[in-house]
Amino acid sequence: MSESRGSRLGAGDAARIADYTRAFRQLDNRHGGGSTLHSATGQLAWATGLIRDGRYTETTGRLLFRELADLAGCVGWMSHDVAQGPAAIRYLTMAVHAARESGDRNLTSHLLQCLARIWGYLGRPDLASDCIALALYGTRNDAHPVLRAGLYALAARFAALQGEAPEALRSVRHAQEIFHEHAVEDRPEYIAYLDHAELSSTLGEVLLFLSRSSGQPQHATSALDLLSTAAAERDFARSSAFDAIAAARALLVVDDLEAACATGLRAIRIGSHVESARVRRRFLDLVREAQPHESKPAVRDLREQLLAAARP
């Protein structure tokens, strides 16, 4: 039991924190992290103070720390989406510690994979791989199967980024087998995003990485199949923009410039309405990869439009 002399807290207070997290997560998915980060940061400060100063039983404490961890993870992800890397790492690290305090190993592993994604984005796939290995070990006995499939998908991503093609392909197979054999609907809200579309998108990007790093363009063809599946099932603009950008990059690899330009323009139409530094950075990735083909008027026009869309 907390020895604080503050207000007595109960399950209702944990549920109130969960309500805020649910609302912020929905807004982030629909409009990007920049739309509500300031409000979410303030709410996290409120929740942290509430728990720090409150009194509660051990059982209630686990509930409170679980919801605090989920809220801090949401704020960390929003910070990542607006390119505030140090703040994102700070909030996600706080979230991992709170999740461990709650005893929820699945939530802890989910937050570790969020932290891994940020390290990968910052150019440290080695640290990202360490986070995924820790998450897989922590849930070795009781992992939710959908979460475990997602962890293997990310293990494949970071292996591919480090040029470890055989390991990446093994993890791709593990992710697909676990998801298709064991996928269930009773997944926690914090991994509700990890549906068939998200898995297909992540694995499609893995194969896109491999098509470039291994010099085997056939991987790009497989990537296009997965990215098309993801695009057909998406609900949110930011995710749809990521899928379209990745598909355009894969089409460049297989030298289908007409389709690459059409898909790139679709990505601009979708992604321009989202307040996300990550989307803008992906636009610039596509600009760079299209540069060898800029002698083609359509590619030159695409690059100009991407540069305009990438401006904050």
C-alpha positions as semicolon CSV with decimal commas, in nm:
position;residue;x (nm);y (nm);z (nm)
1;M;0,000;0,000;0,000
2;S;0,119;0,355;-0,079
3;E;0,219;0,545;0,237
4;S;0,132;0,885;0,086
5;R;-0,112;1,105;0,280
6;G;-0,291;1,220;-0,034
7;S;-0,632;1,121;-0,166
8;R;-0,747;0,762;-0,155
9;L;-0,739;0,616;-0,507
10;G;-0,931;0,324;-0,649
11;A;-1,004;0,135;-0,969
12;G;-1,215;0,426;-1,093
13;D;-0,908;0,650;-1,101
14;A;-0,721;0,395;-1,309
15;A;-1,019;0,376;-1,545
16;R;-1,017;0,756;-1,579
17;I;-0,651;0,751;-1,687
18;A;-0,737;0,475;-1,935
19;D;-1,016;0,691;-2,083
20;Y;-0,771;0,972;-2,153
21;T;-0,522;0,732;-2,311
22;R;-0,792;0,587;-2,535
23;A;-0,894;0,932;-2,656
24;F;-0,538;1,045;-2,722
25;R;-0,453;0,724;-2,907
26;Q;-0,752;0,767;-3,137
27;L;-0,661;1,129;-3,210
28;D;-0,298;1,037;-3,276
29;N;-0,401;0,763;-3,519
30;R;-0,638;0,990;-3,709
31;H;-0,451;1,320;-3,716
32;G;-0,087;1,260;-3,617
33;G;0,103;1,320;-3,296
34;G;0,138;1,695;-3,344
35;S;-0,237;1,749;-3,310
36;T;-0,270;1,665;-2,939
37;L;0,080;1,619;-2,794
38;H;0,059;1,925;-2,570
39;S;-0,269;1,811;-2,416
40;A;-0,145;1,455;-2,371
41;T;0,174;1,573;-2,199
42;G;-0,034;1,776;-1,954
43;Q;-0,258;1,480;-1,884
44;L;0,046;1,261;-1,816
45;A;0,175;1,518;-1,565
46;W;-0,166;1,510;-1,394
47;A;-0,172;1,129;-1,377
48;T;0,186;1,113;-1,247
49;G;0,105;1,361;-0,970
50;L;-0,216;1,180;-0,883
51;I;-0,033;0,851;-0,828
52;R;0,267;1,011;-0,657
53;D;0,050;1,190;-0,400
54;G;-0,231;0,936;-0,364
55;R;-0,298;0,645;-0,128
56;Y;-0,391;0,303;-0,265
57;T;-0,375;-0,069;-0,202
58;E;-0,122;-0,294;-0,373
59;T;-0,388;-0,423;-0,613
60;T;-0,501;-0,075;-0,704
61;G;-0,140;0,033;-0,739
62;R;-0,085;-0,227;-1,008
63;L;-0,387;-0,097;-1,198
64;L;-0,272;0,264;-1,164
65;F;0,083;0,193;-1,280
66;R;-0,048;-0,010;-1,572
67;E;-0,261;0,280;-1,696
68;L;0,017;0,530;-1,626
69;A;0,252;0,316;-1,837
70;D;0,005;0,302;-2,125
71;L;-0,050;0,680;-2,115
72;A;0,325;0,751;-2,098
73;G;0,378;0,516;-2,392
74;C;0,114;0,703;-2,592
75;V;0,282;1,038;-2,514
76;G;0,619;0,890;-2,608
77;W;0,482;0,773;-2,943
78;M;0,328;1,114;-3,014
79;S;0,665;1,274;-2,935
80;H;0,830;1,035;-3,180
81;D;0,578;1,128;-3,447
82;V;0,676;1,496;-3,425
83;A;1,051;1,417;-3,428
84;Q;1,115;1,484;-3,059
85;G;1,345;1,184;-3,024
86;P;1,498;1,253;-2,679
87;A;1,155;1,324;-2,528
88;A;1,013;1,010;-2,690
89;I;1,287;0,795;-2,540
90;R;1,239;0,959;-2,200
91;Y;0,863;0,899;-2,197
92;L;0,895;0,542;-2,328
93;T;1,160;0,460;-2,068
94;M;0,928;0,597;-1,798
95;A;0,649;0,386;-1,943
96;V;0,858;0,066;-1,935
97;H;0,942;0,123;-1,567
98;A;0,576;0,186;-1,480
99;A;0,467;-0,126;-1,671
100;R;0,720;-0,336;-1,482
101;E;0,584;-0,192;-1,157
102;S;0,237;-0,303;-1,265
103;G;0,352;-0,659;-1,336
104;D;0,199;-0,660;-1,685
105;R;0,466;-0,833;-1,895
106;N;0,274;-0,802;-2,221
107;L;0,242;-0,425;-2,180
108;T;0,611;-0,405;-2,087
109;S;0,703;-0,588;-2,408
110;H;0,473;-0,368;-2,615
111;L;0,645;-0,058;-2,475
112;L;0,988;-0,207;-2,542
113;Q;0,892;-0,257;-2,908
114;C;0,782;0,109;-2,923
115;L;1,123;0,205;-2,784
116;A;1,286;-0,024;-3,039
117;R;1,106;0,150;-3,325
118;I;1,237;0,485;-3,207
119;W;1,596;0,359;-3,182
120;G;1,561;0,213;-3,531
121;Y;1,431;0,544;-3,662
122;L;1,729;0,721;-3,502
123;G;1,972;0,495;-3,687
124;R;2,049;0,249;-3,406
125;P;1,910;-0,088;-3,522
126;D;2,153;-0,258;-3,282
127;L;1,984;-0,100;-2,978
128;A;1,645;-0,165;-3,137
129;S;1,731;-0,534;-3,174
130;D;1,833;-0,547;-2,807
131;C;1,493;-0,407;-2,706
132;I;1,309;-0,666;-2,916
133;A;1,521;-0,950;-2,777
134;L;1,439;-0,833;-2,424
135;A;1,068;-0,809;-2,510
136;L;1,064;-1,161;-2,658
137;Y;1,243;-1,300;-2,353
138;G;1,011;-1,122;-2,113
139;T;0,702;-1,277;-2,274
140;R;0,848;-1,619;-2,350
141;N;0,594;-1,799;-2,130
142;D;0,279;-1,588;-2,152
143;A;0,296;-1,361;-2,457
144;H;-0,022;-1,265;-2,634
145;P;0,023;-1,435;-2,975
146;V;-0,054;-1,118;-3,174
147;L;0,206;-0,926;-2,973
148;R;0,462;-1,202;-3,026
149;A;0,398;-1,200;-3,401
150;G;0,455;-0,825;-3,401
151;L;0,780;-0,864;-3,208
152;Y;0,912;-1,111;-3,464
153;A;0,810;-0,875;-3,745
154;L;1,019;-0,602;-3,584
155;A;1,305;-0,845;-3,520
156;A;1,299;-0,905;-3,896
157;R;1,301;-0,530;-3,964
158;F;1,607;-0,460;-3,752
159;A;1,791;-0,768;-3,877
160;A;1,731;-0,646;-4,233
161;L;1,859;-0,300;-4,145
162;Q;2,178;-0,459;-4,017
163;G;2,221;-0,666;-4,334
164;E;2,137;-0,996;-4,166
165;A;1,918;-1,135;-4,445
166;P;1,885;-1,500;-4,330
167;E;1,788;-1,393;-3,978
168;A;1,541;-1,139;-4,118
169;L;1,371;-1,399;-4,338
170;R;1,349;-1,646;-4,048
171;S;1,178;-1,383;-3,835
172;V;0,939;-1,299;-4,121
173;R;0,830;-1,664;-4,132
174;H;0,791;-1,678;-3,752
175;A;0,574;-1,365;-3,755
176;Q;0,347;-1,495;-4,030
177;E;0,310;-1,841;-3,877
178;I;0,228;-1,711;-3,528
179;F;-0,019;-1,451;-3,653
180;H;-0,210;-1,678;-3,889
181;E;-0,218;-1,977;-3,655
182;H;-0,300;-1,801;-3,331
183;A;-0,450;-1,458;-3,408
184;V;-0,740;-1,386;-3,173
185;E;-0,973;-1,094;-3,122
186;D;-0,934;-1,045;-2,746
187;R;-0,619;-0,838;-2,781
188;P;-0,546;-0,553;-2,537
189;E;-0,624;-0,202;-2,657
190;Y;-0,257;-0,109;-2,672
191;I;-0,198;-0,365;-2,949
192;A;-0,531;-0,317;-3,125
193;Y;-0,333;-0,152;-3,408
194;L;-0,149;-0,478;-3,472
195;D;-0,391;-0,625;-3,722
196;H;-0,331;-0,806;-4,050
197;A;-0,273;-0,474;-4,230
198;E;-0,006;-0,362;-3,985
199;L;0,173;-0,696;-3,996
200;S;0,164;-0,696;-4,378
201;S;0,300;-0,341;-4,387
202;T;0,587;-0,414;-4,148
203;L;0,689;-0,732;-4,331
204;G;0,654;-0,555;-4,667
205;E;0,905;-0,295;-4,554
206;V;1,139;-0,570;-4,434
207;L;1,141;-0,721;-4,782
208;L;1,187;-0,375;-4,933
209;F;1,500;-0,328;-4,719
210;L;1,627;-0,669;-4,826
211;S;1,568;-0,595;-5,194
212;R;1,817;-0,310;-5,167
213;S;2,067;-0,453;-4,920
214;S;2,087;-0,799;-5,079
215;G;2,073;-0,689;-5,442
216;Q;1,776;-0,922;-5,500
217;P;1,491;-0,718;-5,655
218;Q;1,253;-1,015;-5,632
219;H;1,211;-0,922;-5,266
220;A;1,059;-0,592;-5,383
221;T;0,792;-0,783;-5,577
222;S;0,698;-0,975;-5,262
223;A;0,702;-0,647;-5,070
224;L;0,451;-0,498;-5,314
225;D;0,210;-0,787;-5,255
226;L;0,224;-0,732;-4,878
227;L;0,197;-0,352;-4,904
228;S;-0,105;-0,385;-5,136
229;T;-0,272;-0,607;-4,877
230;A;-0,199;-0,350;-4,608
231;A;-0,331;-0,060;-4,816
232;A;-0,659;-0,239;-4,885
233;E;-0,726;-0,290;-4,514
234;R;-0,611;0,040;-4,359
235;D;-0,838;0,274;-4,163
236;F;-0,609;0,568;-4,079
237;A;-0,447;0,826;-4,306
238;R;-0,099;0,816;-4,152
239;S;-0,068;0,439;-4,192
240;S;-0,209;0,458;-4,545
241;A;0,050;0,722;-4,633
242;F;0,332;0,502;-4,503
243;D;0,206;0,209;-4,711
244;A;0,181;0,420;-5,028
245;I;0,531;0,565;-4,981
246;A;0,680;0,219;-4,925
247;A;0,497;0,084;-5,231
248;A;0,631;0,370;-5,444
249;R;0,984;0,294;-5,324
250;A;0,938;-0,075;-5,410
251;L;0,807;0,017;-5,755
252;L;1,124;0,218;-5,813
253;V;1,328;-0,093;-5,730
254;V;1,143;-0,299;-5,992
255;D;1,172;-0,007;-6,238
256;D;0,798;0,055;-6,282
257;L;0,833;0,433;-6,289
258;E;0,478;0,509;-6,405
259;A;0,323;0,316;-6,117
260;A;0,580;0,459;-5,873
261;C;0,480;0,813;-5,968
262;A;0,108;0,741;-5,942
263;T;0,155;0,577;-5,601
264;G;0,380;0,858;-5,481
265;L;0,118;1,117;-5,574
266;R;-0,143;0,913;-5,385
267;A;0,084;0,918;-5,081
268;I;0,101;1,297;-5,101
269;R;-0,279;1,328;-5,123
270;I;-0,319;1,111;-4,814
271;G;-0,022;1,221;-4,604
272;S;-0,051;1,596;-4,652
273;H;-0,348;1,603;-4,414
274;V;-0,157;1,442;-4,125
275;E;0,055;1,635;-3,874
276;S;0,348;1,391;-3,868
277;A;0,721;1,454;-3,902
278;R;0,763;1,083;-3,977
279;V;0,544;1,112;-4,287
280;R;0,742;1,416;-4,402
281;R;1,068;1,227;-4,354
282;R;0,938;0,936;-4,562
283;F;0,848;1,184;-4,836
284;L;1,214;1,291;-4,838
285;D;1,327;0,927;-4,852
286;L;1,120;0,884;-5,166
287;V;1,265;1,207;-5,310
288;R;1,616;1,070;-5,261
289;E;1,542;0,730;-5,409
290;A;1,366;0,878;-5,712
291;Q;1,660;1,109;-5,791
292;P;1,835;0,865;-6,034
293;H;1,523;0,875;-6,252
294;E;1,462;1,252;-6,255
295;S;1,535;1,277;-6,628
296;K;1,176;1,152;-6,665
297;P;0,931;1,446;-6,646
298;A;0,681;1,253;-6,432
299;V;0,951;1,163;-6,177
300;R;1,079;1,520;-6,173
301;D;0,726;1,647;-6,105
302;L;0,678;1,389;-5,828
303;R;1,000;1,494;-5,658
304;E;0,896;1,860;-5,665
305;Q;0,558;1,781;-5,513
306;L;0,716;1,561;-5,246
307;L;0,957;1,838;-5,148
308;A;0,667;2,081;-5,114
309;A;0,467;1,833;-4,906
310;A;0,765;1,764;-4,681
311;R;0,786;2,125;-4,561
312;P;0,658;2,159;-4,202
